[in-house]
């Protein structure tokens, strides 16, 4: 049995939809160690997947205390209460946001560039101190047809006139359905931090331009100013059987899953 926190959210909801033998955790807001232990014990779970978080970077900057509670203190309670169960926590590619080199980044070199990233990295270290077998998933920007929060896919299909991405920015983005489909293999990972998501060797501008053309959207793709790379090397996870589609292939899969017609002709 798998206990999922944040089960009504973007990632947790997809895990609940796709995976078997899952149960939703009640809210952990204002949780104590005793409450968390009781929730875990009553669930009958032998795996805990923690997806709940404050993931809005701006909100974390405005309220660092709330961010620390949600993104650090609650995961630590889960680690202390897990008592031999497999704990999987979603971290973020933002732990690389302060690095100066272009990437792709491997797990052993990190530098947070904002409060959210600082807290995610602190969470990783402190949870692993308590629970060395825990798995930290440094997830990329995830997308799907989902109206409750902005994401790459929704930004593109909802665009009215133009979108802007830099030909100098490299970043993996990931179809959230493939995240859920990988959970069985994630459960078997040895403890530690893993870059987690689709890979690409193309810029966000190139990826977006091709995607817009294949969807036949009347949207102009502007080559915007350079942005920081969040470009990860996911070979560590691959060695343990974690598989994602290439970024462009996953975008097409998502579009087809959501009823979009795809043009196989690529404009030159």
N, C-alpha and C positions, 0 to 999 in steps of 0.2 A: 504494500500500500504506500502511496505517495501523498504526503501532506503538502499542499501548495499555499503559500502566503500570497496575498495580492491576487487572489483567484478571479476577481472580477475586473482586473486590469488588462492592459494590452497584451503583455506576455503571459501572465498567469491564466488569463481567459483562454488563450490559444492552447496552452498546455492542458487545461481542463477539457477542452474540446477534442484534442487529438490523442492524448495519452489514455491508457487504460489504468484502472485501479487507482484513481486519484480522488482525494477528498479536499475540500476547501477549508482553509483555516479561517476562523473568525478574525476580526480586526485585532492587530497587536498594538494599537494605539494605547498609550498609558499602561502597557503591559509590565508586569513584574516577573521575576524569575519563576515564582510559584505558579503564576497564571500560565506562563509559556509551557512549563513542565506538564501542567494539567491538560492543556490543549494537545500536546504531543502524545501524552499517554492515552488520552481518550480517543485519539484518531486511529490508533493501532498501526500507525505508519512506521516503516523501517527506513524510509527516505524522506527528507525534507527539502523542498525546493523553495528558496526564498526569492521572490520576485518583487515584493512590496518595497517601495522606496519613494523618496521625493527626487524625481529625476529632472525636474526643470532647473536648468543651471541658473537662470535669473532668480528664481525663488530661493534657491540655496544661498545665493549671494546676499539677498535681502534679509534672510533669516537663518544665519549660520547655526543658531542653537537648535532650531527645529530640524535642520538638515542633519546635524550631528546625532540627534535622537533617532531619527528615522533611518539614517544611512550607516550609522556606526553602532549605536547602543543596542538597538533591537536585534541586529544580527549577532552581537556578542551574547545576548540572552539566549538566542537560539542555539549558539554553539555550546554554551554551558548546560543547556537543557537537553541537548541531543543524545547524550549518554550512549555513545556507540553507534547511533544511527548515522546513515550517510547524509551529510549536509552539503547542499549545493546552493551557492549564493551568486546572484547576478551582480557583476561589477560592470565596468564600462571602459570603452576605448579612450575615454577622456583622461585616463591616467597617463597618457602620452602627450597631452595637449600643451605641455610646456617645453617639449623637446625642440631643439633648433635644427637637427638634421632631418633629412627628407623622409627617411624610412625606406622600406617597411620595418616596423619595430618588432623586436622580439621581447619576450616576457621579462628578461633580466634588466632592461633599461627603461626606467620610468621617470616622469617628471610632470606632476600635475600642474595645470595652468589656471585652475579656478577652485572655488570652495567645494563644489560637488566632487570634483576629481580628487581633491585632498582627502575628503571623507571616504570616498570609495577605496582609496589606497590604504587609508588607516584601517578601514573595515577588513580588508584582505589580511593585513598583517596581524591584527588582533584576533580575528576569528581563527586563523591558522595557528596562532600561539596556543589557543585553547583546544583546538580540534585539528591536528595536523593532517587528518585524512579528508578534510573538507575540500571542496572544489570551488574555485573562484572563476567564473566565466566572464572574461572581459569582452562583453558583447558590443557589437557595432550598432550604428543607428539602424533600428529595425523598422520595417514597413509592412503595410497590408491595406486593404480597404477597411478603414476604421475611422469613424467620424468623431470620436470622442477626444482625439488629440492629434495635433499635426504630425505628419511623417512624410517621408520622401514621396511615396507613391501618391498620397492624397494631394500633396503640393503640386505634383505634375498634372494629374488628371483634372484638378480644380483650377488650374491656371487660366487666366482670361486672355492675356496678351503675350506676356513674356516671363521667362524665368532666367535666373543668373547663376552660373556656376563657373568656376575658374578652370582654365586649361592647365593651371599650375598646381591644382589641388588633387591629391590622391587620397581616397578614403574608401574602405569597404562599407557596403550597406547590405542588409540581410533581410530576407523574407522571413517573417516571424513564424510562418508555418514550418519552415525547415528547422528553425530552432526547436520547436516542439517535436518534430520527427527525429531529432538527434538525442532526445532525452534518455532513451534506453542505453545508448553508448556513453553518455555523460555520466550516468550512475556508476559505471565501471571504471572511471578515470581514477588514477592515483591522486592523492591529495596535492594541491598546489594551484597556481594561477595559470589560466590558458586563454590565449587569444581565440576568439570564438565567432566565426561568421564566414561570409563569402569573401573571396579574394579577387583581385583584379590588378592588371598592370596598366589600366587606362585611367585618364583623368575624369573627374566628375563632369566636366564639360562634354567630353567625348561620349561618356555613358549616357548622359541626359539627351544629347542631340540625337543619338541613335534611337533611344527609347521613344522620344517624341515622334520621330519619323515613322517608326514601326507601328505606333498607335494611330498615326494619321492625324495628329492633333494640330490645330491651327495656332501653334504657340512658337514664338521666337525664342531661341536659346542664346542668350548673351554670354560672351566670354567675360566673366566678371574679374574683379581684382583678385590677386593671389590670396589664398586662405591657408591656414595651418593644415598640414597633412595629419590625418588620423588613419594611417596606412599600416596594417598589421600583417606580420608573417604568422600564419596559422599552422605551420608545419608541426609544432609540438602536439597539438590536438589531433592532427591527421594521423600521426604515428599510432594513435590509440583508436583509430576507426571512426573519428568524427569527419563527416563529409558534408560539404555544402556545394551547391551549384556555383559556378562563376557568377559574378554580380549581374552581368547582362542577361545570362540565361535565366537566373532566378527572377529578374524583373519580368521577363516574358512569361514565365510560369505563373507569376502572380496575376498578370494581366489576363491570361487565359482563364485562370481559376475564377476571375471576377467578370467574365463574359465579354472581355474586349476582343475585337477582331484585330489580328496581327498581320501586317503587310510583310511578306518575305523579301520584298524588294528593298534594297538599301540605297538611299540617295547618295550620289557622289558629291 
